[in-house]
Amino acid sequence: MTATPPRPRDIVIVGASLAGVRAAETLRAEGFTGRLTLVGNERLTPYDRPPLSKGFLTAEHDPPATRLPVSDELRARWLLGRTAVALDLRDRAVTFSDGARLRYDGLVIATGATARPSAGPPAPSSGVFTLRGHDDATRLRGALARGRSLLVVGAGFLGGEIAAAGRARGLDVTLVETGAAPLERVVGPEVGAFVGMLHREAGIDLRTDTAVTEFRTTADGSLSGARLTDGTEVTADAAVLALGALPATDWLSDSGLRTEGGVHCDTRLRALALDGTPVPDVVVAGDVARAPQPLADGTPMALGHWTNAVDQAVTAARTLLRGADSPAFDEVPSFWSDLHGVRIRSVGLPAVADTVKVHEIDTSTRRLEASYHRAGRLVGALTIGRTSRLAAYHRSLAEASRAHHRAV
Ligand SMILES: Cc1cc2nc3c(=O)[nH]c(=O)nc-3n(C[C@H](O)[C@H](O)[C@H](O)COP(=O)(O)OP(=O)(O)OC[C@H]3O[C@@H](n4cnc5c(N)ncnc54)[C@H](O)[C@@H]3O)c2cc1C
């Protein structure tokens, strides 16, 4: 099953967004001249998601989607507004919700992720939002324009940005977080406390170590607020559940691929069958992929990072064309977030660290630099307002990734 496949003539990409489009462009750039089909369940032409929790929410006039630049050289067939519901590896076919089947001899899985639903108390049918796509952002933007108070549940990167957008629009914002500080599990307590300070300075009512126990509604069923585990109540006419994302693998549940926590794949991003062997004609890229991470000793992880989706798309497309001769994926993860006028940037995998070293922390200039280590080795770095410091960390992490690949 691991032999190099014959060069495919007919490639289907499921997921027509960032990773899907970049995979398509790489296939053409690498000389693929066969038939290329992009399937996506959204109707819009591909757009970029990061602005949806930032400038899109604060823009003065109704903003259009930020279109993803797509190469003119694609010569692709676009099937938009079509949902894939099943994959048949033996017949090499994707089935759609209307029963139609599409055959392939090379497949790219790039279906991204969906907003994680709440495991908490039942939410009223109006006034409570999640944010993943353009439609969600349009609905939320409307609620922010109409509303006076906003409750954001979850102070991760997405929740933090949405809270900041609500505040920038002049709403009273409450940000509720179960941890002791925003992002603490990902960036450590000191950096988390610094981010908490940024929120509080902006006038956000940050409640840590707490969760929502009940949503409150008015007589007509509209959201009016919530009760928290500490017994207090907050007022809100809109709420956003920002609880993270789940890889979009539902359509693959009977496919014979390993899909828990994302589509598992090998270092060349070939999807893994249930018995752990790579499927040579199926590759995976972006938020849906659970790939071995060199900086975490090869532990498979799914990352919700824009650059990861782009980098993996390139490797996945090359693997489809070159099989086992293609290079392994060893790009260093990187991430950014814009918060209250400062840019947070990270490289590597701060979340897997056992030790955090804070090299600079200055609340007055809002600057911070921290490095992250695991068993004594550098695994990541994070800056706030100090982006230029990351290049040196990036070089060290790239060398560590390559060393891991040489060692296995
Ligand atoms: C609001 C928001 C803000 C973000 N901000 C940042 C940021 O500041 N920095 C950063 O690094 N990253 C950010 N990200 C993450 C970044 O946008 C993602 O990592 C990136 O979009 C992943 O691209 P993807 O192509 O893998 O998945 P997606 O962009 O999720 O695309 C997957 C596509 O597949 C479609 N699809 C799913 N299932 C099916 C199916 N069964 N059939 C057909 N089509 C299907 C989806 O509808 C979607 O169009 C943000 C994400 C969001 C949602």
The ligand as a MOL file (V3000), in Angstrom:
LIG
                    3D

  0  0  0     0  0            999 V3000
M  V30 BEGIN CTAB
M  V30 COUNTS 53 58 0 0 0
M  V30 BEGIN ATOM
M  V30 1 C -12.5520 33.8290 12.4800 0
M  V30 2 C -11.1940 33.2060 12.2960 0
M  V30 3 C -10.0350 33.9670 12.5210 0
M  V30 4 C -8.7800 33.4070 12.3340 0
M  V30 5 N -7.6560 34.1600 12.5870 0
M  V30 6 C -6.4300 33.6150 12.4310 0
M  V30 7 C -5.2530 34.3670 12.6900 0
M  V30 8 O -5.3090 35.5270 13.0770 0
M  V30 9 N -4.0530 33.7680 12.4980 0
M  V30 10 C -3.9340 32.4670 12.0700 0
M  V30 11 O -2.8090 31.9510 11.9240 0
M  V30 12 N -5.0440 31.7180 11.8100 0
M  V30 13 C -6.2680 32.2720 11.9850 0
M  V30 14 N -7.3930 31.5190 11.7350 0
M  V30 15 C -7.2340 30.1190 11.2860 0
M  V30 16 C -7.1430 30.0250 9.7590 0
M  V30 17 O -8.1350 30.7930 9.1450 0
M  V30 18 C -7.2650 28.5560 9.3860 0
M  V30 19 O -6.1190 27.9040 9.8810 0
M  V30 20 C -7.4000 28.3330 7.8830 0
M  V30 21 O -8.5820 28.8990 7.4070 0
M  V30 22 C -7.3970 26.8350 7.5850 0
M  V30 23 O -7.6250 26.6440 6.2260 0
M  V30 24 P -8.2550 25.2690 5.7090 0
M  V30 25 O -8.3540 25.4260 4.2220 0
M  V30 26 O -7.5080 24.1220 6.2820 0
M  V30 27 O -9.6940 25.1950 6.3610 0
M  V30 28 P -11.0180 26.1660 6.1810 0
M  V30 29 O -10.5120 27.5520 5.9760 0
M  V30 30 O -11.8650 25.8330 7.3400 0
M  V30 31 O -11.6190 25.6070 4.8280 0
M  V30 32 C -12.2330 24.3590 4.7190 0
M  V30 33 C -13.3390 24.4600 3.6860 0
M  V30 34 O -13.8970 23.1670 3.4750 0
M  V30 35 C -15.3070 23.2660 3.4750 0
M  V30 36 N -15.8820 21.9630 3.8460 0
M  V30 37 C -15.9340 21.4030 5.0800 0
M  V30 38 N -16.5380 20.2010 5.0270 0
M  V30 39 C -16.8830 19.9950 3.7320 0
M  V30 40 C -17.5320 18.9260 3.0490 0
M  V30 41 N -17.9450 17.8150 3.6950 0
M  V30 42 N -17.7520 19.0510 1.7040 0
M  V30 43 C -17.3270 20.1570 1.0340 0
M  V30 44 N -16.6900 21.1990 1.6370 0
M  V30 45 C -16.4710 21.1050 2.9670 0
M  V30 46 C -15.5650 24.3580 4.5100 0
M  V30 47 O -16.8580 24.8940 4.4120 0
M  V30 48 C -14.4780 25.3600 4.1390 0
M  V30 49 O -14.8810 26.2010 3.0950 0
M  V30 50 C -8.6680 32.0500 11.9280 0
M  V30 51 C -9.8250 31.2780 11.7140 0
M  V30 52 C -11.0720 31.8500 11.9080 0
M  V30 53 C -12.3070 31.0020 11.6970 0
M  V30 END ATOM
M  V30 BEGIN BOND
M  V30 1 1 1 2
M  V30 2 1 2 3
M  V30 3 2 2 52
M  V30 4 2 3 4
M  V30 5 1 4 5
M  V30 6 1 4 50
M  V30 7 2 5 6
M  V30 8 1 6 7
M  V30 9 1 6 13
M  V30 10 2 7 8
M  V30 11 1 7 9
M  V30 12 1 9 10
M  V30 13 2 10 11
M  V30 14 1 10 12
M  V30 15 2 12 13
M  V30 16 1 13 14
M  V30 17 1 14 15
M  V30 18 1 14 50
M  V30 19 1 15 16
M  V30 20 1 16 17
M  V30 21 1 16 18
M  V30 22 1 18 19
M  V30 23 1 18 20
M  V30 24 1 20 21
M  V30 25 1 20 22
M  V30 26 1 22 23
M  V30 27 1 23 24
M  V30 28 2 24 25
M  V30 29 1 24 26
M  V30 30 1 24 27
M  V30 31 1 27 28
M  V30 32 2 28 29
M  V30 33 1 28 30
M  V30 34 1 28 31
M  V30 35 1 31 32
M  V30 36 1 32 33
M  V30 37 1 33 34
M  V30 38 1 33 48
M  V30 39 1 34 35
M  V30 40 1 35 36
M  V30 41 1 35 46
M  V30 42 1 36 37
M  V30 43 1 36 45
M  V30 44 2 37 38
M  V30 45 1 38 39
M  V30 46 1 39 40
M  V30 47 2 39 45
M  V30 48 1 40 41
M  V30 49 2 40 42
M  V30 50 1 42 43
M  V30 51 2 43 44
M  V30 52 1 44 45
M  V30 53 1 46 47
M  V30 54 1 46 48
M  V30 55 1 48 49
M  V30 56 2 50 51
M  V30 57 1 51 52
M  V30 58 1 52 53
M  V30 END BOND
M  V30 END CTAB
M  END
